[in-house]
Amino acid sequence: MTTGWEAAVEAQIRSAQERGEFDNLPGAGKPIPGRDMPYDEGWWIRSFMEREQIPSDLLLPTPLQLRRRIEQLPAELRDLPTEEAVRSYVAALNTEVVAWLRTPTGPRVVVRPVNVEEAVRRWRADRDRGAPAVTAPDPPRADPARPRRRWRWWRR
C-alpha cells in the first residue's frame, strides 16, 4: 500500500520518464563501477579524492605531513630564484614545525626544524650542479709526467 507522498513521487517519476528526461543519461547501459569489488567503507572518500584530484598526503597526521615536507624540501627549494626566498620558505616550514612541537597531536614521530644554513648550502649546490660548469683551465705544469700534488688540511 502506498502513502500519499509515495504516490506523488511515483507520479513525478512517471511524468519525467514520459517527457524523456531519463533518456541519454551519462553511463546509461554501462555497468555500475566497482560493483564486482568487495564492499569498502571508504569507497566514497576514495572516489571523491580521485575525482577532485586531492593528494592523499592531506589525510596524514600533522607530524607525518611535516616529515614528508622536510623530505621533499630540496626539490621544493630547487625552483626558488633567490637565497632570500629559500630562507623565507625554510623559516615558514620551521614555524609550522615549532608550532606542532609546542602542542603535539597525532602519533609520536620525531620532527625537528630544518637547519636554514644547511638548506641554503644544498640549494646552492643543486643550483650550481644544474648550471653549466664554467671552470678555469689548469695552469701548465713544469713536468707533465710528474703528477701534481694536492695538499689538503687532513694531510698535514
ZITAPE-V892273 format. One record per helix or strand of 2 or more residues. SS is the DSSP state (H for helix, E for strand). FROM is the first residue (numbers start at 1). LEN is the number of residues. If there is no record, write none. Layout:
ss = {SS SS}
from = {FROM FROM}
len = {LEN LEN}
This chain:
ss = {H H H H H H H H}
from = {4 43 56 62 73 83 116 153}
len = {16 10 4 10 6 20 15 3}
